[in-house]
Amino acid sequence: MLARRLGMLTLLSYWQGGFLFYGTVVVAVGADVLGSDREQGFITRQVAWYLNIIGFGVLTLLAVDLWRGAEYRRPVNSGRRRILWLLWGIQLVNVSALAGIHPHMDALLDAETHEILARPEFRGWHRWYLRIWTILWLTHLVDVGYRLQAWRAADGEPGPQSPSPSDAR
């Protein structure tokens, strides 16, 4: 169980931590090295596909974890399990929206000349993209919090093999 939990936290960290590091460090450094935000954007347009693919993969594994994880089925976690499924659904909708918006943004870019073909339309799509990522990131933080609470609650609840304090007398 510990290995599975560590795996889940590692996957969540890889996905969201990667996005956070990319958004806060790599984009700024890339724009500085390449000389403009626009030039960096042509790298970001390719990286975004990977983030979406990783997101779908992580969400698939999170669903399997919620479906099969015994700690989520314990009575102490029945409410948390429902909330985690709700959070999972919100994250799935957001990743799907990001994957759906990406081709619209991509169509407004000329990959050969590195020009934005319709700047106002691109900005509109990009604003939505960033808003959705923000919602996804916040939902992710809440998900991790509930997941950790569920694990802690399940660990503190006596299981079938664990003697209760009254059995020790």
GUFI-153619 format. One record per atom (N, C-alpha, C): residue number from 1; chain; z negated, x, y. Coordinates in steps of 0.001 Angstrom, whole numbers, plus 524288, in hexadecimal, padded with zeros to 5 digits. Example, Ala and Ser with C-alpha at 12.3 -4.5 7.8 and 13.67 -1.06 7.14 Angstrom:
! GUFI-153619
1/A/7E188/83386/7E9C6 .
1/A/7E188/8300C/7EE6C .
1/A/7E188/83390/7F31C .
2/A/7E458/83232/7F736 .
2/A/7E41C/83566/7FBDC .
2/A/7E142/83264/8001E .
END
This chain:
! GUFI-153619
1/A/80000/80335/7FB5B .
1/A/80000/80000/80000 .
1/A/80000/8036C/804F4 .
2/A/7FD0D/807AA/804CD .
2/A/7FCDB/80B27/80949 .
2/A/8023D/80D7B/80A70 .
3/A/80509/80F08/8065C .
3/A/80A4B/81144/80715 .
3/A/80E00/80D34/8096F .
4/A/80D9F/80857/807AB .
4/A/810F5/8042E/809CB .
4/A/80FBD/80348/80F8C .
5/A/80ABD/80326/810DF .
5/A/80936/80254/8164E .
5/A/80B02/806DF/819C0 .
6/A/80A50/80B8B/817DF .
6/A/80C13/81019/81ACD .
6/A/81201/80FEA/81B84 .
7/A/814B8/80E50/8176F .
7/A/81A66/80DB2/817D2 .
7/A/81BF2/809B2/81BE7 .
8/A/81932/8054E/81C1B .
8/A/81A5F/8013F/81FF6 .
8/A/81975/80344/8257C .
9/A/8150F/805E2/82652 .
9/A/813FA/80801/82B87 .
9/A/817EE/80C2F/82D0D .
10/A/81995/80F53/8294F .
10/A/81D76/8135C/82A63 .
10/A/822AE/810E2/82BEE .
11/A/8244C/80CE4/82917 .
11/A/8293B/80A3C/82A5F .
11/A/828F9/807AD/82FBA .
12/A/824AC/80504/830D8 .
12/A/8240E/80286/835F1 .
12/A/82419/80697/83A49 .
13/A/82175/80AF4/8395E .
13/A/82149/80F21/83D45 .
13/A/826A4/8119F/83E0D .
14/A/82974/8125E/839C7 .
14/A/82EAD/814AB/83A0F .
14/A/83249/81149/83D69 .
15/A/83223/80C39/83C70 .
15/A/83597/8089B/83F33 .
15/A/83407/80819/844E8 .
16/A/82F55/80639/845EF .
16/A/82DC5/8052D/84B4A .
16/A/82C65/80A29/84E3E .
17/A/82A02/80DEF/84B8E .
17/A/828D6/812E4/84E1B .
17/A/82DCD/815C7/84F8B .
18/A/831A8/81570/84C1B .
18/A/836B2/817DD/84D43 .
18/A/8392D/81577/85211 .
19/A/838F9/8104E/8526E .
19/A/83B20/80DA7/85707 .
19/A/83829/80F39/85BF1 .
20/A/83302/80F46/85B97 .
20/A/82FCF/81093/86020 .
20/A/830D6/81629/861F2 .
21/A/83106/819D9/85E42 .
21/A/83227/81F45/85FA2 .
21/A/837A7/81FC0/861E0 .
22/A/83B63/81D29/85F77 .
22/A/840C1/81D71/86163 .
22/A/8411A/81B46/866EA .
23/A/83EAA/816AD/867AC .
23/A/83EF8/81421/86CC8 .
23/A/83C1A/816F9/8711C .
24/A/837D0/81999/86FD2 .
24/A/834B4/81C1B/873E6 .
24/A/835E8/821E1/874A8 .
25/A/83807/8247C/870BE .
25/A/838F4/82A1C/87132 .
25/A/83EC0/82B73/870BA .
26/A/84125/829EE/86C70 .
26/A/84683/82BA1/86B4F .
26/A/84A60/829A1/86F65 .
27/A/849D0/824C9/8710D .
27/A/84D7C/822A6/874EA .
27/A/84D24/825BD/87A06 .
28/A/84868/826D2/87BD5 .
28/A/847CB/829BA/880BE .
28/A/849D6/82F53/8803A .
29/A/8488C/831F1/87BF3 .
29/A/84A63/8374F/87B27 .
29/A/85055/8375A/87A8F .
30/A/8526B/833A4/87797 .
30/A/85814/8335F/876D9 .
30/A/85AF8/83287/87BF4 .
31/A/858E9/82F06/87F3C .
31/A/85B6A/82E0C/8844D .
31/A/85B38/832EF/887AE .
32/A/856ED/835C6/88763 .
32/A/85669/83A98/88A6B .
32/A/85A45/83EC5/88880 .
33/A/85A89/83F71/88366 .
33/A/85E01/8436E/88129 .
33/A/863C0/841F8/881F6 .
34/A/86509/83D03/8811D .
34/A/86A79/83B4C/88181 .
34/A/86C24/83A36/88720 .
35/A/86866/8399C/88A9D .
35/A/869B7/838E6/8901F .
35/A/869C5/83350/8920C .
36/A/86923/82F73/88E99 .
36/A/86908/82A0D/8907D .
36/A/866E3/8265C/88C53 .
37/A/864CF/821FF/88E46 .
37/A/862FC/81DE8/88AB8 .
37/A/86791/81B99/887A1 .
38/A/86C13/81B40/88A24 .
38/A/870A9/8190C/88788 .
38/A/87232/81C5A/882D5 .
39/A/8725B/8217D/88389 .
39/A/873BB/824E9/87F2C .
39/A/86FC6/82468/87AC3 .
40/A/86ABA/82438/87C0A .
40/A/866AD/82376/8781E .
40/A/86768/81E37/87561 .
41/A/8691D/81A5B/87842 .
41/A/869F7/81524/8760D .
41/A/86DF2/81514/871A2 .
42/A/871AF/8189D/871D6 .
42/A/8758C/818CE/86D9F .
42/A/87349/81B27/868A1 .
43/A/86F1E/81E18/86921 .
43/A/86C3A/81FCB/8647C .
43/A/868CA/81B4E/86293 .
44/A/8661F/818CD/86648 .
44/A/8629D/81475/864F8 .
44/A/86581/8101B/86222 .
45/A/86A56/80F25/86399 .
45/A/86D43/80AE0/8611A .
45/A/86DE8/80BD7/85B3F .
46/A/86E32/810B9/859A4 .
46/A/86E97/811EC/8540E .
46/A/86943/811F4/8516B .
47/A/8654A/813CC/8542A .
47/A/86000/813F5/85204 .
47/A/85DF0/80E6B/85110 .
48/A/85F58/80AC8/8546D .
48/A/85D64/80565/853FC .
48/A/85EC1/802FD/84EB4 .
49/A/86348/80438/84C9C .
49/A/864BA/80228/84771 .
49/A/860D3/803F4/8434E .
50/A/85F5E/808E3/84392 .
50/A/85B99/80AF9/83FCC .
50/A/8564C/8084D/84058 .
51/A/854A1/8077C/8453C .
51/A/84FA2/804CB/84609 .
51/A/84FBF/7FF49/843C0 .
52/A/85418/7FC9A/84451 .
52/A/8548C/7F74E/84227 .
52/A/85491/7F76D/83C2F .
53/A/85764/7FB0D/839F3 .
53/A/85790/7FB7F/83434 .
53/A/85224/7FCCB/83218 .
54/A/84F8C/8008F/83493 .
54/A/84A3D/801E4/832F3 .
54/A/846AE/7FD27/83381 .
55/A/84747/7FA49/837BF .
55/A/8441C/7F599/83894 .
55/A/844C5/7F19B/83447 .
56/A/84997/7F084/832C3 .
56/A/84A7F/7ECCA/82E7C .
56/A/84820/7EECC/82963 .
57/A/84897/7F3E2/82871 .
57/A/84650/7F624/823B3 .
57/A/84068/7F5BB/823A4 .
58/A/83DF4/7F717/827FB .
58/A/83840/7F6D2/8284E .
58/A/83673/7F128/827BF .
59/A/83921/7ED87/82A4B .
59/A/8379B/7E803/829E7 .
59/A/83828/7E604/8244D .
60/A/83C05/7E7DC/82188 .
60/A/83C94/7E661/81C05 .
60/A/837E3/7E84A/818E7 .
61/A/83660/7ED26/819BC .
61/A/831DB/7EF47/816F2 .
61/A/82CC1/7ECAA/81898 .
62/A/82C50/7EB2F/81D91 .
62/A/827AE/7E857/81F52 .
62/A/8274F/7E301/81CA9 .
63/A/82BBE/7E077/81BF5 .
63/A/82BC5/7DB6B/8194B .
63/A/82A05/7DC0B/813A2 .
64/A/82BF2/7E005/8110C .
64/A/82A58/7E10A/80BA6 .
64/A/8247B/7E225/80B7C .
65/A/82293/7E534/80F24 .
65/A/81D00/7E674/80F5C .
65/A/819BB/7E184/8101C .
66/A/81B5D/7DE2C/813AF .
66/A/81878/7D946/81496 .
66/A/818C2/7D5A8/80FE1 .
67/A/81D36/7D57F/80D5E .
67/A/81E09/7D207/808E8 .
67/A/81AD2/7D3C3/8042C .
68/A/81AC6/7D8E8/80348 .
68/A/81858/7DAEE/7FE7D .
68/A/812D6/7DD12/7FF32 .
69/A/81157/7DE6D/803FF .
69/A/80C4A/7E0E6/804E9 .
69/A/807BB/7DD4A/803AE .
70/A/8048D/7DEDD/7FFEC .
70/A/80024/7DBA0/7FE3A .
70/A/7FC36/7DAC2/8029F .
71/A/7FB87/7DEA4/8060B .
71/A/7F7A7/7DE0A/80A28 .
71/A/7F8EE/7D9A7/80DF4 .
72/A/7FDEE/7D85B/80E7A .
72/A/7FF6C/7D421/8120A .
72/A/7FE58/7CEBD/80FA6 .
73/A/7FE0C/7CE80/80A7D .
73/A/7FD1E/7C97D/807DC .
73/A/7F751/7C83B/80749 .
74/A/7F402/7CBCE/808BD .
74/A/7EE63/7CADD/8086E .
74/A/7ECE2/7C6B1/80C68 .
75/A/7E914/7C375/80B15 .
75/A/7E780/7BF41/80EB2 .
75/A/7E611/7C138/8142B .
76/A/7E3A9/7C5BD/81472 .
76/A/7E211/7C7D6/8197E .
76/A/7E6C7/7C8D2/81D13 .
77/A/7EB7B/7C94F/81AE3 .
77/A/7F029/7CA89/81DEE .
77/A/7F421/7C61C/81E35 .
78/A/7F2B7/7C16F/81CAB .
78/A/7F6A6/7BD3A/81C93 .
78/A/7F8E5/7BC3F/82207 .
79/A/7F592/7BC2A/82607 .
79/A/7F786/7BB68/82B58 .
79/A/7FAB0/7C008/82D40 .
80/A/7F8D8/7C4B0/82C02 .
80/A/7FBB0/7C969/82D9F .
80/A/80108/7C9AB/82B00 .
81/A/8014D/7C80A/82621 .
81/A/8064A/7C832/82356 .
81/A/80A4D/7C4AB/82606 .
82/A/80899/7C00F/827A1 .
82/A/80C2F/7BC7F/82A6C .
82/A/80DF5/7BEED/82F97 .
83/A/80A48/7C156/8325A .
83/A/80BA7/7C3D3/8374F .
83/A/80F65/7C860/83665 .
84/A/80E70/7CB75/8325A .
84/A/811F0/7CFD2/8312C .
84/A/8176B/7CDEB/82FD5 .
85/A/817DD/7C991/82D06 .
85/A/81D12/7C76C/82BEC .
85/A/81FAF/7C596/830FB .
86/A/81CA2/7C33E/83477 .
86/A/81EC8/7C18A/8397F .
86/A/820AE/7C64B/83C9B .
87/A/81D77/7CA50/83CDB .
87/A/81F03/7CF19/83F9C .
87/A/823DC/7D190/83D25 .
88/A/8240F/7D17D/837F6 .
88/A/828A0/7D389/8353A .
88/A/82D86/7D078/836D5 .
89/A/82D12/7CB56/83716 .
89/A/83181/7C818/838A5 .
89/A/8334C/7C93B/83E34 .
90/A/82F8F/7C9E4/841B4 .
90/A/830EB/7CB2E/84724 .
90/A/833BE/7D06B/84759 .
91/A/831D9/7D42D/84460 .
91/A/8345F/7D955/8444E .
91/A/839E2/7D8F6/84206 .
92/A/83A86/7D5DD/83DF4 .
92/A/83FB5/7D538/83B9C .
92/A/8437E/7D2B8/83F84 .
93/A/841B6/7CEC3/8424D .
93/A/84507/7CC3C/84644 .
93/A/84685/7D030/84A7A .
94/A/842C2/7D35C/84C1D .
94/A/843D9/7D732/85030 .
94/A/847A1/7DB68/84E69 .
95/A/846E3/7DD85/849BD .
95/A/84A8C/7E17D/847CD .
95/A/84FF9/7DF21/8471C .
96/A/8502F/7DA4D/84546 .
96/A/85542/7D7A7/844B7 .
96/A/857D5/7D6EC/84A05 .
97/A/854B6/7D580/84DF4 .
97/A/856DE/7D4E0/8533B .
97/A/858E5/7DA0F/85550 .
98/A/855FD/7DE45/8546F .
98/A/857C5/7E36F/8562E .
98/A/85CE3/7E4E5/85386 .
99/A/85D23/7E3F5/84E75 .
99/A/861F5/7E524/84B8F .
99/A/86676/7E1BA/84D74 .
100/A/8654C/7DCF8/84F26 .
100/A/8695E/7D97E/85123 .
100/A/86B32/7DAE0/85699 .
101/A/867AB/7DCC4/859D2 .
101/A/86901/7DE34/85F34 .
101/A/86C15/7E356/85F5B .
102/A/86AD0/7E6CB/85BD7 .
102/A/86D2B/7EC06/85BF4 .
102/A/87325/7EBEF/85C22 .
103/A/875D9/7E8DD/858E5 .
103/A/87B99/7E8DF/85935 .
103/A/87DAD/7E702/85E7F .
104/A/87AD7/7E361/8610D .
104/A/87C8A/7E194/8663F .
104/A/87C2F/7E60A/86A32 .
105/A/877F1/7E904/869E3 .
105/A/8775D/7ED7C/86D64 .
105/A/87B6A/7F1AC/86C20 .
106/A/87C28/7F2A6/86723 .
106/A/87FCA/7F6A7/8656A .
106/A/88562/7F575/86732 .
107/A/886C5/7F077/86735 .
107/A/88C0A/7EEEA/868CF .
107/A/88CFE/7EFF6/86E99 .
108/A/888DA/7F0A5/87195 .
108/A/8895F/7F1A3/87730 .
108/A/88976/7F774/8787F .
109/A/889B7/7FAAE/87464 .
109/A/889CB/8005A/87522 .
109/A/88EDD/802A6/8730C .
110/A/890EC/80672/875D0 .
110/A/89576/80955/873F2 .
110/A/89374/80E90/871E0 .
111/A/89372/80F22/86CAD .
111/A/8912E/813C0/86A31 .
111/A/89434/818BF/86B7B .
112/A/89948/81853/86C7E .
112/A/89C64/81D02/86D94 .
112/A/89B7B/81F1C/87313 .
113/A/89B6A/81B97/876E4 .
113/A/89AD6/81D50/87C5A .
113/A/8952B/81D33/87E36 .
114/A/891B9/81B14/87B05 .
114/A/88C2F/81A6A/87C5E .
114/A/88B80/81735/8815B .
115/A/88E98/81315/881A7 .
115/A/88E4C/80F86/8861F .
115/A/88C0A/80A4E/88464 .
116/A/8894D/807D9/8880E .
116/A/88766/80283/88731 .
116/A/88B8F/7FEEE/88979 .
117/A/88DCA/7FB96/88638 .
117/A/89246/7F86D/887C9 .
117/A/890CB/7F3E5/88B56 .
118/A/88C48/7F196/88A91 .
118/A/88A81/7ED33/88DC8 .
118/A/884AB/7EDFA/88ED1 .
119/A/88388/7F0F2/892D6 .
119/A/87E22/7F296/893EA .
119/A/87A52/7EE06/89493 .
120/A/87B72/7E9FD/897A5 .
120/A/877A7/7E5B4/8983C .
120/A/87680/7E2E1/89309 .
121/A/87A8E/7E1FD/88FFC .
121/A/879CB/7DF64/88AF4 .
121/A/876A5/7E2EB/88741 .
122/A/877DE/7E7F2/8874E .
122/A/874FF/7EBA3/88406 .
122/A/86F37/7EBB6/88587 .
123/A/86E2E/7EBDF/88AA1 .
123/A/868B5/7EBEB/88C73 .
123/A/865C9/7E714/88A91 .
124/A/8685D/7E29B/88ACF .
124/A/865DB/7DDC5/88901 .
124/A/86463/7DE05/88342 .
125/A/86819/7DFB5/8800C .
125/A/866FE/7E04F/87A7E .
125/A/862C3/7E464/8799C .
126/A/862FD/7E8B0/87C6B .
126/A/85F39/7ECEB/87BB6 .
126/A/859B6/7EB22/87D2C .
127/A/85944/7E80D/88150 .
127/A/85416/7E5FC/882C2 .
127/A/851D3/7E2B2/87E53 .
128/A/8551F/7DF57/87C0E .
128/A/8533C/7DC2C/877A5 .
128/A/851BF/7DF95/87304 .
129/A/854D7/7E38C/8721A .
129/A/853BC/7E72C/86DCA .
129/A/84E57/7E9A4/86E7B .
130/A/84D37/7EB75/87337 .
130/A/8482A/7EDEA/87441 .
130/A/843AF/7E9FE/873F4 .
131/A/8447A/7E541/875C5 .
131/A/8406F/7E131/87562 .
131/A/83F2A/7DFF6/86FAD .
132/A/8433A/7DF7C/86C95 .
132/A/84268/7DE40/8670A .
132/A/83F96/7E2C2/8645C .
133/A/84113/7E799/86590 .
133/A/83E5B/7EC1A/86350 .
133/A/838A4/7EC1C/864E0 .
134/A/8377B/7EA98/869B6 .
134/A/8320F/7EA63/86B7F .
134/A/82EFD/7E655/86864 .
135/A/83140/7E1C8/86795 .
135/A/82EB0/7DDBC/8646F .
135/A/82DEB/7DFB2/85EDD .
136/A/831DC/7E233/85CBF .
136/A/8318A/7E455/85776 .
136/A/82D2A/7E859/85711 .
137/A/82CD6/7EBD2/85ADC .
137/A/828D8/7EFE0/85ACD .
137/A/8235C/7ED82/85B33 .
138/A/822A5/7E9B4/85EBB .
138/A/81D8D/7E729/85F3D .
138/A/81C19/7E436/85A40 .
139/A/81FE6/7E18C/857F5 .
139/A/81EF8/7DECD/85306 .
139/A/81D76/7E2AB/84EC5 .
140/A/81FFC/7E71E/84EC4 .
140/A/81EBF/7EB36/84AFF .
140/A/81914/7ECF2/84B87 .
141/A/81745/7EDBE/8505A .
141/A/811DC/7EF64/8512D .
141/A/80E07/7EB59/84F13 .
142/A/80F1A/7E666/85019 .
142/A/80BBB/7E23D/84E1A .
142/A/80BE6/7E221/84826 .
143/A/8108C/7E2CE/845F0 .
143/A/81121/7E2F5/8403B .
143/A/80DC3/7E738/83DD7 .
144/A/80DFD/7EBE6/84006 .
144/A/80AE7/7F03C/83DF1 .
144/A/80516/7EEFB/83E51 .
145/A/80372/7ECBB/842AB .
145/A/7FDF9/7EB46/84347 .
145/A/7FC32/7E765/83F2A .
146/A/7FF49/7E350/83E47 .
146/A/7FDEA/7DF69/83A47 .
146/A/7FE1F/7E1B4/834CF .
147/A/801E5/7E51B/833E4 .
147/A/8025E/7E796/82EBF .
147/A/7FD85/7EAEC/82D9A .
148/A/7FBD9/7EDF3/8316E .
148/A/7F726/7F127/830B3 .
148/A/7F248/7EDC8/82FE8 .
149/A/7F1EB/7E979/832D1 .
149/A/7ED85/7E5E1/83215 .
149/A/7ED90/7E389/82CA4 .
150/A/7F226/7E216/82AC5 .
150/A/7F296/7DFCA/82582 .
150/A/7F0F6/7E3B5/8215C .
151/A/7F28B/7E888/821F5 .
151/A/7F113/7EC8C/81E27 .
151/A/7EB31/7ED71/81E3C .
152/A/7E90D/7EDB6/822EC .
152/A/7E36C/7EE9D/82361 .
152/A/7E056/7EA0C/82119 .
153/A/7E1F5/7E54A/82248 .
153/A/7DF38/7E0AF/8203F .
153/A/7DF82/7E07B/81A4D .
154/A/7E421/7E1AB/81828 .
154/A/7E4C0/7E193/81274 .
154/A/7E17F/7E5DB/80FE9 .
155/A/7E122/7EA52/81269 .
155/A/7DE0F/7EEA2/8103F .
155/A/7D839/7ED6A/81049 .
156/A/7D67D/7EA48/81410 .
156/A/7D0F5/7E8FB/81473 .
156/A/7CF5B/7E452/8112B .
157/A/7D328/7E17D/80F23 .
157/A/7D206/7DCE1/80BF6 .
157/A/7D14D/7DE85/8064C .
158/A/7CD1D/7DCC9/803C9 .
158/A/7CC67/7DE3E/7FE45 .
158/A/7D0E9/7DC30/7FAF0 .
159/A/7D30B/7DF9B/7F7C3 .
159/A/7D740/7DE1A/7F434 .
159/A/7D509/7DCC1/7EEE7 .
160/A/7D858/7DB90/7EB1F .
160/A/7D688/7DA11/7E5F0 .
160/A/7D350/7DE48/7E345 .
161/A/7D47C/7E352/7E447 .
161/A/7D1A5/7E785/7E1B8 .
161/A/7CCE3/7E93A/7E4E8 .
162/A/7CCB6/7E7DE/7E9DA .
162/A/7C883/7E9A8/7ED39 .
162/A/7C3B6/7E637/7EC9D .
163/A/7BF34/7E88E/7EB94 .
163/A/7BA7E/7E565/7EB3D .
163/A/7B8CB/7E3A4/7F0A6 .
164/A/7B6AE/7DEFD/7F0FB .
164/A/7B499/7DD26/7F5F8 .
164/A/7AF3D/7DF9A/7F6B7 .
165/A/7AD2B/7DFB1/7FB85 .
165/A/7A80B/7E211/7FC66 .
165/A/7A3C1/7DF80/7F91D .
166/A/7A42B/7DA7B/7F7F0 .
166/A/7A026/7D7D4/7F4E9 .
166/A/7A043/7D98D/7EF24 .
167/A/7A4CE/7DB60/7ED40 .
167/A/7A547/7DD2E/7E7CF .
167/A/7A281/7E266/7E6FE .
168/A/7A196/7E542/7EB2D .
168/A/79F39/7EA6B/7EAB6 .
168/A/79959/7EA18/7E9B2 .
169/A/796F9/7E58B/7EA97 .
169/A/79150/7E4F7/7E9DA .
169/A/79000/7E46E/7E448 .
END
